[in-house]
Amino acid sequence: MSTLRRYFGTSYEERLLLQPGITGWAQVHYPYAASSPEDNKRKLQYDLYYYKNISFELDMSILLKTIRTVLTASGR
């Protein structure tokens, strides 16, 4: 964990509090295959936004964006 903490700061520990799911705020807003260190930091910011703003409305927004992406085959 110390390597992650050095790279991402303590915010990564907050991310670990989230339960994994089939989709997420980062997944509907950022390219799936992005995997550079900068991309990982950006995805972490999306996850932290979700963590700090959890709500039914946000979950419904994520679900609808996921459905739209699947039905239109417009995945990033």
DRENVO-122329 format. One record per atom (N, C-alpha, C): chain; atom name; residue in one letter; x, y, z. Coordinates in steps of 0.05 Angstrom, whole numbers, plus 32768, in hexadecimal, padded with zeros to 4 digits. Atoms other than C-alpha are relative to their C-alpha. Example, Ala and Ser with C-alpha at 12.3 -4.5 7.8 and 13.67 -1.06 7.14 Angstrom:
! DRENVO-122329
<c A&a N&r A&u 8012&v 7FE8&w 8000> $
<c A&a CA&r A&u 80F6&v 7FA6&w 809C> $
<c A&a C&r A&u 8012&v 8018&w 8000> $
<c A&a N&r S&u 7FF0&v 7FE8&w 7FFF> $
<c A&a CA&r S&u 8111&v 7FEB&w 808F> $
<c A&a C&r S&u 7FF1&v 8016&w 800E> $
END
This chain:
! DRENVO-122329
<c A&a N&r M&u 8010&v 7FE8&w 8000> $
<c A&a CA&r M&u 8000&v 8000&w 8000> $
<c A&a C&r M&u 8011&v 8019&w 8000> $
<c A&a N&r S&u 7FEF&v 7FE8&w 7FFE> $
<c A&a CA&r S&u 803A&v 8030&w 800C> $
<c A&a C&r S&u 8007&v 800B&w 7FE4> $
<c A&a N&r T&u 7FFA&v 7FF7&w 801B> $
<c A&a CA&r T&u 804A&v 8033&w 7FC1> $
<c A&a C&r T&u 7FE8&v 800F&w 7FF5> $
<c A&a N&r L&u 8018&v 7FF3&w 8009> $
<c A&a CA&r L&u 8002&v 8044&w 7FB1> $
<c A&a C&r L&u 7FFC&v 801B&w 800E> $
<c A&a N&r R&u 8003&v 7FE7&w 7FF1> $
<c A&a CA&r R&u 8001&v 8079&w 7FE8> $
<c A&a C&r R&u 8013&v 8015&w 7FF6> $
<c A&a N&r R&u 7FEC&v 7FED&w 800B> $
<c A&a CA&r R&u 8041&v 8099&w 7FCD> $
<c A&a C&r R&u 7FF7&v 800B&w 7FE5> $
<c A&a N&r Y&u 8007&v 7FF7&w 801B> $
<c A&a CA&r Y&u 8025&v 809B&w 7F87> $
<c A&a C&r Y&u 7FE6&v 800F&w 7FFF> $
<c A&a N&r F&u 801A&v 7FF4&w 8001> $
<c A&a CA&r F&u 7FDC&v 80AC&w 7F92> $
<c A&a C&r F&u 7FF9&v 8012&w 8019> $
<c A&a N&r G&u 8007&v 7FF2&w 7FE8> $
<c A&a CA&r G&u 7FDE&v 80C9&w 7FD8> $
<c A&a C&r G&u 7FEB&v 7FF0&w 8010> $
<c A&a N&r T&u 8013&v 800E&w 7FEF> $
<c A&a CA&r T&u 7FAD&v 80B6&w 800F> $
<c A&a C&r T&u 7FE5&v 7FFC&w 7FF3> $
<c A&a N&r S&u 801A&v 8002&w 800D> $
<c A&a CA&r S&u 7F72&v 80BF&w 7FDF> $
<c A&a C&r S&u 7FFB&v 7FE4&w 7FF5> $
<c A&a N&r Y&u 8004&v 801B&w 800A> $
<c A&a CA&r Y&u 7F7E&v 8079&w 7FC4> $
<c A&a C&r Y&u 7FF3&v 7FEE&w 8015> $
<c A&a N&r E&u 800C&v 8010&w 7FEB> $
<c A&a CA&r E&u 7F6B&v 805C&w 8007> $
<c A&a C&r E&u 7FE2&v 8005&w 8001> $
<c A&a N&r E&u 801D&v 7FFA&w 8001> $
<c A&a CA&r E&u 7F27&v 807F&w 8001> $
<c A&a C&r E&u 7FF4&v 7FF0&w 7FE9> $
<c A&a N&r R&u 800B&v 8010&w 8017> $
<c A&a CA&r R&u 7F1E&v 805D&w 7FBD> $
<c A&a C&r R&u 7FFB&v 7FE3&w 8008> $
<c A&a N&r L&u 8003&v 801D&w 7FF8> $
<c A&a CA&r L&u 7F28&v 8019&w 7FDD> $
<c A&a C&r L&u 7FE7&v 7FFB&w 8012> $
<c A&a N&r L&u 8019&v 8003&w 7FF1> $
<c A&a CA&r L&u 7EEA&v 8026&w 8008> $
<c A&a C&r L&u 7FE8&v 7FFA&w 7FEF> $
<c A&a N&r L&u 8017&v 8005&w 8013> $
<c A&a CA&r L&u 7EBE&v 8021&w 7FCA> $
<c A&a C&r L&u 7FFF&v 7FE3&w 7FF9> $
<c A&a N&r Q&u 8005&v 801C&w 8009> $
<c A&a CA&r Q&u 7EA0&v 7FDE&w 7FB9> $
<c A&a C&r Q&u 8002&v 8000&w 7FE2> $
<c A&a N&r P&u 7FFF&v 8001&w 801D> $
<c A&a CA&r P&u 7EB0&v 7FC9&w 7F72> $
<c A&a C&r P&u 7FE5&v 7FF9&w 7FF5> $
<c A&a N&r G&u 801A&v 8005&w 800D> $
<c A&a CA&r G&u 7E76&v 7FC7&w 7F42> $
<c A&a C&r G&u 8005&v 7FFA&w 7FE2> $
<c A&a N&r I&u 7FFD&v 8006&w 801C> $
<c A&a CA&r I&u 7E68&v 7FB8&w 7EF9> $
<c A&a C&r I&u 8005&v 8019&w 7FEF> $
<c A&a N&r T&u 7FFB&v 7FE7&w 800E> $
<c A&a CA&r T&u 7E6D&v 8001&w 7EE5> $
<c A&a C&r T&u 8007&v 8015&w 8015> $
<c A&a N&r G&u 7FFA&v 7FEC&w 7FED> $
<c A&a CA&r G&u 7E81&v 8042&w 7F04> $
<c A&a C&r G&u 8004&v 801B&w 7FF3> $
<c A&a N&r W&u 7FFE&v 7FE5&w 800A> $
<c A&a CA&r W&u 7E8A&v 808D&w 7EFE> $
<c A&a C&r W&u 8019&v 8003&w 7FEE> $
<c A&a N&r A&u 7FE8&v 7FFE&w 8011> $
<c A&a CA&r A&u 7ED1&v 8086&w 7EE3> $
<c A&a C&r A&u 7FFC&v 7FF1&w 7FE6> $
<c A&a N&r Q&u 8003&v 8010&w 8018> $
<c A&a CA&r Q&u 7EBC&v 8050&w 7EB2> $
<c A&a C&r Q&u 7FEF&v 800E&w 7FEB> $
<c A&a N&r V&u 8011&v 7FF3&w 8013> $
<c A&a CA&r V&u 7E86&v 807B&w 7E92> $
<c A&a C&r V&u 800C&v 801B&w 7FF7> $
<c A&a N&r H&u 7FF5&v 7FE6&w 8007> $
<c A&a CA&r H&u 7EB3&v 80B9&w 7E8E> $
<c A&a C&r H&u 801D&v 7FFF&w 7FF5> $
<c A&a N&r Y&u 7FE4&v 8002&w 8008> $
<c A&a CA&r Y&u 7EF8&v 809F&w 7E7C> $
<c A&a C&r Y&u 8005&v 7FE7&w 7FF0> $
<c A&a N&r P&u 7FFC&v 8018&w 8011> $
<c A&a CA&r P&u 7F13&v 806F&w 7E47> $
<c A&a C&r P&u 8008&v 7FE8&w 8010> $
<c A&a N&r Y&u 7FFB&v 8019&w 7FF2> $
<c A&a CA&r Y&u 7F15&v 8027&w 7E5E> $
<c A&a C&r Y&u 801D&v 7FF8&w 8000> $
<c A&a N&r A&u 7FE5&v 800A&w 8003> $
<c A&a CA&r A&u 7F5A&v 8016&w 7E44> $
<c A&a C&r A&u 8016&v 8012&w 800A> $
<c A&a N&r A&u 7FEC&v 7FED&w 7FF6> $
<c A&a CA&r A&u 7F7D&v 8053&w 7E61> $
<c A&a C&r A&u 800D&v 7FF4&w 8018> $
<c A&a N&r S&u 7FF2&v 800D&w 7FE9> $
<c A&a CA&r S&u 7FB3&v 8038&w 7E8F> $
<c A&a C&r S&u 801B&v 800D&w 8007> $
<c A&a N&r S&u 7FE7&v 7FF3&w 7FF8> $
<c A&a CA&r S&u 7FEC&v 806A&w 7E94> $
<c A&a C&r S&u 7FFD&v 800B&w 801D> $
<c A&a N&r P&u 8002&v 7FF5&w 7FE5> $
<c A&a CA&r P&u 7FFC&v 8086&w 7ED9> $
<c A&a C&r P&u 7FED&v 8019&w 8001> $
<c A&a N&r E&u 8012&v 7FE9&w 8000> $
<c A&a CA&r E&u 7FD9&v 80C7&w 7EC6> $
<c A&a C&r E&u 7FE3&v 7FF8&w 7FFD> $
<c A&a N&r D&u 801B&v 800A&w 8004> $
<c A&a CA&r D&u 7F9C&v 80A1&w 7EAE> $
<c A&a C&r D&u 7FF5&v 7FF5&w 801B> $
<c A&a N&r N&u 8009&v 800C&w 7FE7> $
<c A&a CA&r N&u 7F99&v 807B&w 7EF0> $
<c A&a C&r N&u 7FFA&v 8016&w 8014> $
<c A&a N&r K&u 8006&v 7FEA&w 7FEE> $
<c A&a CA&r K&u 7F9C&v 80BC&w 7F17> $
<c A&a C&r K&u 7FE6&v 800D&w 7FF9> $
<c A&a N&r R&u 8019&v 7FF4&w 8008> $
<c A&a CA&r R&u 7F63&v 80D9&w 7EEE> $
<c A&a C&r R&u 7FE8&v 7FEE&w 8007> $
<c A&a N&r K&u 8015&v 8013&w 7FF9> $
<c A&a CA&r K&u 7F39&v 809A&w 7EF8> $
<c A&a C&r K&u 7FFB&v 8000&w 801F> $
<c A&a N&r L&u 8002&v 7FFE&w 7FE3> $
<c A&a CA&r L&u 7F48&v 809F&w 7F43> $
<c A&a C&r L&u 7FEF&v 8019&w 8007> $
<c A&a N&r Q&u 800F&v 7FE8&w 7FFB> $
<c A&a CA&r Q&u 7F2C&v 80E6&w 7F42> $
<c A&a C&r Q&u 7FE2&v 7FFC&w 7FFB> $
<c A&a N&r Y&u 801D&v 8006&w 8005> $
<c A&a CA&r Y&u 7EEB&v 80CD&w 7F23> $
<c A&a C&r Y&u 7FF5&v 7FEE&w 8016> $
<c A&a N&r D&u 8009&v 8011&w 7FEA> $
<c A&a CA&r D&u 7EE6&v 8096&w 7F58> $
<c A&a C&r D&u 7FFC&v 8010&w 8019> $
<c A&a N&r L&u 8002&v 7FF0&w 7FE7> $
<c A&a CA&r L&u 7EF2&v 80C8&w 7F90> $
<c A&a C&r L&u 7FE8&v 8013&w 7FFE> $
<c A&a N&r Y&u 8017&v 7FEF&w 8004> $
<c A&a CA&r Y&u 7EBD&v 80F6&w 7F72> $
<c A&a C&r Y&u 7FE7&v 7FEF&w 8007> $
<c A&a N&r Y&u 8017&v 8011&w 7FFB> $
<c A&a CA&r Y&u 7E8C&v 80BC&w 7F74> $
<c A&a C&r Y&u 7FFE&v 7FFA&w 801E> $
<c A&a N&r Y&u 7FFF&v 8006&w 7FE3> $
<c A&a CA&r Y&u 7EA1&v 80AA&w 7FBC> $
<c A&a C&r Y&u 7FF5&v 8017&w 8010> $
<c A&a N&r K&u 8008&v 7FE8&w 7FF0> $
<c A&a CA&r K&u 7E95&v 80F1&w 7FD4> $
<c A&a C&r K&u 7FE4&v 800A&w 7FF9> $
<c A&a N&r N&u 801A&v 7FF6&w 800A> $
<c A&a CA&r N&u 7E53&v 80FA&w 7FAD> $
<c A&a C&r N&u 7FEC&v 7FE9&w 7FFC> $
<c A&a N&r I&u 8012&v 8017&w 8003> $
<c A&a CA&r I&u 7E31&v 80B6&w 7FB4> $
<c A&a C&r I&u 7FE3&v 8008&w 8004> $
<c A&a N&r S&u 801D&v 7FFA&w 7FFE> $
<c A&a CA&r S&u 7DE7&v 80BC&w 7FA7> $
<c A&a C&r S&u 7FF1&v 7FED&w 7FED> $
<c A&a N&r F&u 8011&v 8010&w 8012> $
<c A&a CA&r F&u 7DAE&v 8097&w 7F87> $
<c A&a C&r F&u 8001&v 800C&w 7FE4> $
<c A&a N&r E&u 8000&v 7FF3&w 8019> $
<c A&a CA&r E&u 7DAD&v 80CB&w 7F50> $
<c A&a C&r E&u 801A&v 7FFC&w 7FF0> $
<c A&a N&r L&u 7FE6&v 8006&w 800E> $
<c A&a CA&r L&u 7DF7&v 80C2&w 7F40> $
<c A&a C&r L&u 8001&v 7FE4&w 7FF7> $
<c A&a N&r D&u 8001&v 801C&w 8009> $
<c A&a CA&r D&u 7DEE&v 8077&w 7F3E> $
<c A&a C&r D&u 7FEE&v 7FFC&w 7FE8> $
<c A&a N&r M&u 8011&v 8003&w 8017> $
<c A&a CA&r M&u 7DB4&v 807E&w 7F0E> $
<c A&a C&r M&u 800D&v 800D&w 7FE7> $
<c A&a N&r S&u 7FF2&v 7FF4&w 8017> $
<c A&a CA&r S&u 7DDD&v 80AD&w 7EE2> $
<c A&a C&r S&u 8015&v 7FED&w 7FF5> $
<c A&a N&r I&u 7FEC&v 8013&w 8009> $
<c A&a CA&r I&u 7E15&v 807A&w 7EDF> $
<c A&a C&r I&u 7FF3&v 7FE9&w 7FF2> $
<c A&a N&r L&u 800E&v 8016&w 800D> $
<c A&a CA&r L&u 7DE4&v 8042&w 7ECF> $
<c A&a C&r L&u 7FF6&v 8008&w 7FE5> $
<c A&a N&r L&u 800B&v 7FF7&w 801A> $
<c A&a CA&r L&u 7DC3&v 806A&w 7E97> $
<c A&a C&r L&u 8017&v 8004&w 7FEC> $
<c A&a N&r K&u 7FEA&v 7FFC&w 8012> $
<c A&a CA&r K&u 7E06&v 807E&w 7E79> $
<c A&a C&r K&u 800C&v 7FE5&w 7FF7> $
<c A&a N&r T&u 7FF6&v 801B&w 8007> $
<c A&a CA&r T&u 7E1C&v 8035&w 7E7C> $
<c A&a C&r T&u 7FEE&v 7FF3&w 7FEB> $
<c A&a N&r I&u 8013&v 800C&w 8013> $
<c A&a CA&r I&u 7DDD&v 801D&w 7E59> $
<c A&a C&r I&u 8002&v 800D&w 7FE5> $
<c A&a N&r R&u 7FFD&v 7FF2&w 8019> $
<c A&a CA&r R&u 7DE4&v 8053&w 7E24> $
<c A&a C&r R&u 8019&v 7FF7&w 7FF1> $
<c A&a N&r T&u 7FE7&v 8009&w 800D> $
<c A&a CA&r T&u 7E2C&v 803F&w 7E17> $
<c A&a C&r T&u 7FFE&v 7FE4&w 7FF5> $
<c A&a N&r V&u 8003&v 801C&w 8009> $
<c A&a CA&r V&u 7E1B&v 7FF5&w 7E11> $
<c A&a C&r V&u 7FEE&v 7FFF&w 7FE7> $
<c A&a N&r L&u 8014&v 8001&w 8016> $
<c A&a CA&r L&u 7DDE&v 8000&w 7DE4> $
<c A&a C&r L&u 800A&v 800E&w 7FE6> $
<c A&a N&r T&u 7FF6&v 7FF1&w 8018> $
<c A&a CA&r T&u 7E02&v 8031&w 7DB5> $
<c A&a C&r T&u 801C&v 7FF7&w 7FF8> $
<c A&a N&r A&u 7FE5&v 800A&w 8006> $
<c A&a CA&r A&u 7E44&v 800A&w 7DB6> $
<c A&a C&r A&u 8014&v 8017&w 7FFD> $
<c A&a N&r S&u 7FEF&v 7FE9&w 8001> $
<c A&a CA&r S&u 7E66&v 804C&w 7DC4> $
<c A&a C&r S&u 8015&v 8000&w 8016> $
<c A&a N&r G&u 7FEC&v 8002&w 7FEB> $
<c A&a CA&r G&u 7E97&v 8033&w 7DF8> $
<c A&a C&r G&u 8019&v 800E&w 7FF9> $
<c A&a N&r R&u 7FE7&v 7FF0&w 8005> $
<c A&a CA&r R&u 7ED5&v 805C&w 7E00> $
<c A&a C&r R&u 8018&v 7FEE&w 7FFE> $
END
